Structures are given as C-alpha cells and as structure tokens.
C-alpha cells in the first residue's frame, strides 16, 4: 500500500553576485534537462551588472548523464510522480523568491527565462506566483501543456511574453510547434515569437537583445 510523507528538504541555487537590495531587475533563469545551475548561469555572465541580479535555481532530481558514473546533471521532473514533483518545485521556487525579495528596498522587475525543460517549469511557476512578472522568455521549449488557464490572460496582461526557437533545433518538431500555437490561441494574449539561426542552445545575439 503506497503512502506518502512530507519532510523538510534542501535545494541549491546560484547567484550572479551578492545582492545589495538595490537591483532594479531580478532574473530567475531555469536550466534545461541534464544541466547544472552553476554552468547555466555562466552563459549569462556578460550581462551581469550592479542593477541586475541573476538567480539560477537547480532542479532537485539528479542523474548520471552516461551510465553509472561521471558527469551529473539535474532535471525538474520525470514522468514518474510528476504532479508531486511539480508541487515540490513550486514550494521550493516560491520560498526562494520570497527569501530574495526580503532584501530589496524597492520591488524589482521580475524577469523569468526558461530553457528547454526549464521553459515548461518556468511557465508553470510564473502562472502561480503572486508577484508581477515583467518578462517571461521560453527558449527551446514552450508553455507547459498542463497550465491552469483560469485567470491566465489577466495575470499576464502586463507581461512581455516570448517564445524563442532555433531554426535548426533538433528537439523542436512540427508537431510541437503546432501544439504551442494551439496553446497560444487558447491563452488569447500576445506572444512574440523569436527565431534565430542555430540549434538547441542559447544564441548570444538573440539573448543580448532580449536582456538589454
């Protein structure tokens, strides 16, 4: 007979710098499947500044990338006990955001970027937080198919929404693009579609335009 138990857990995240509470922008960036937050954050280092704080939370599921030893990566969930993983992610990420906001004297603009598997996680999390989202960028992925759509249009009325795809991304199929287009029609809110020449990675010139 399957049972469950709740307990206090520990998760990890990386910061671009020590916060001073005066930053005007707070970026929460979600890595993709099999990545680690420390190395994902390095892709943004050219955009570090005194006015921006980047937070890179790390997925709490870990696995060896090949076989039973060697490099380790993190992921946000698997299909097993998926709903529980989503709830745990939200509790973890909500606590992380609250803890960071405590140090700010003036509320910063919250900007969220999710890459690959992190795109779906970012869209789910952004849809349930009470803090306003200034910008939501879904890169190499898209909106989660199981989003709660009630109130979505009102919540993101003032949010700039982007879906960013490389034209040579091997993980993006015509079927996945069609599903995203159908979801966007359901949302009934403006989403800017951005494409670039490249594959499944962060394209620096495009990233620069979206951040600056």
N, C-alpha and C positions, 0 to 999 in steps of 0.2 A: 504494500500500500504506500503510494507516494505521498510524502508530506513536504512541507517547506518551513524554513525558519529564517528570520531576519536577524542581521547582526551588523555591527559597525565595521566598515571596510576602509581601506586606504587606496587612493588613486594618485596618479602623478601628472604633473603639468610642467611646462617650461615657459619662462617669461623672457621677453626681449631685453629687459632691464629691470632694475629695482624701481617700482612705482613711486612717484612723489605726490600723487593725488592731484596734480595739476594738468595731466594729459587731457587733451580735447577729444582724442579718438581712442577707443578701446576695440581692438581687433581680436576676435576669437576665431582661430583657424583650426580646421579639422583635417587631420591626415587621412590618407586612404588605407585600404586593406594591406596589411603586411608592412606598414611603415612604423616608425617611431617618432614621437613628437619632437625630440631633440633635433633630429636631422631634417624633419619637415620645416621646422622653424628657421633653419639656416637658409632656406630658399627665399626668405623674406628679409634677410639681413641688410640688403641695400636700401630698404625702406624704413629701417629703424630710425627713430628721431626722438627728441625730448617731448614732442607733442603727441606721440603715438605709443601705446603700449600693446604689444602683441602677446596673446596668451595662446599657447598650443597645448590643449588637453590631450591626454593619451588614452586610447582605448584600453579597457581593462581586461580584455581577452588576449592572451599571448600564445604564440606557437612558433616552433622552428620553421624557417622558411623552406628548408630542404631536409628531409629525413628526420633524424633524431638528435642532431647536434648542429652547432654552427650558429649562423645569424638568426636572430629572433625578431619577429615583427609583432605588431599589435593590430587588433581589429575591434570594431564596435559591436559586432554580434555575429552569430551564425544562425542558421535556420532552427537550431535546437533551442527550445525555451526562449524563443525570440521576443515575445511580449514582456517577459520578465527582464530580459536584457535591456529593452527599451526603457522600461520604468526605472531600472537601476541607473542607466545613463542619464536620464532626466534629473534624478535626485543628485547625482554626482555633479552634473554641469550646473544645475541651479545653485547648489552650495558653493561651487567655485565662483560663479558670477557674483553672488551676494558677498562673498568674502573679499573680492577685489573692489567692489563698489564702495565698501565701507571706508576706503582710504581716500576717496575723492571728495574734494570740497565743492565742486560743481559737477553735475552729471555729465559724463562724456557721451559722445555719439557712439552708439554700439554698431559695429560693422562685423559681419559674420561671413566667413568663406569656408566652404566645404569642398574637399577634393575627392573624387571617385566615391568610394563607400561613405566617406565623410560628408558628401553632399546630402544624401538621404538623412543621415543623422543630424546634420545642421538644420535641415528644413523642418524636421520633427521638433527639434529643440526650440527653434525660433518661433514656431507656431504656438508653443505653450507657455513661454515666459511672459511675465507681466511688464517687462521693461521694453520701451520702444526700440525697434530695430531700424537704423538709418539705411543700411545697405545689406543685402543678402546675395552672395555670389555662390552659385552652384556650378562647380567646374569638373568636367569629365564625368558628370553624373546628372542628377536632377532631383526634382521633388519626390519625396517618398510616396509610394502608391497608397499607403495606408494613413495618410494625413487626415486629421479631423478637420473637415472643411467648414464646419459651423463657425461663423464669425471670421473666417479667413480674410475675406475681402476687406472688411472693416479694419481688422488688425493691421494689415499691410498696406493700407491706403496711402500712407506717407512713406513707405519703404521703396527704395530703388531695388528692383529685382533683376538679376542677371542669370542666364544660363550660358555657360562658356564651353565650347566644344572644339577640339582639333579636327581638321578635315581628314586626318589620317589616324584617328583614334581607333585602335583595333578592338576596343571594348564597346564601342558605340555602334549599334546596328540600326538599320532602317526601322525595325520593329520597335526598338526602344525609343527612337525619335518620335515615332507615331504615337506611342503611349504618352510621352511627355507633352506632345502637342494637344492630345485629348485632355490631359490633366489641366493644362494651362487654360484651355477653353472653359473648363469647369470652374477654375479659380475666378475667372472674369475680372482679371486685373492685369495691368500692363507688365509684361516681362520682356526685357531686352535680350535678344539672342545675339551672342558674340561668337564669331568663328575665327580661327587662325590657322595658318599652315603649320601643321605639326601633329604629334601623336598624343599619347596619354601621359602628359606631364604639364607642369606649369610653364607657359610660354612667357618669357620675361617681358617683351614689349607690351603684350596684352595685359599682363599683371600690373605693369607700371601705369598704364592708362587707367585701370580700374582702381588703383590705390591712390594715385596722385590726382 
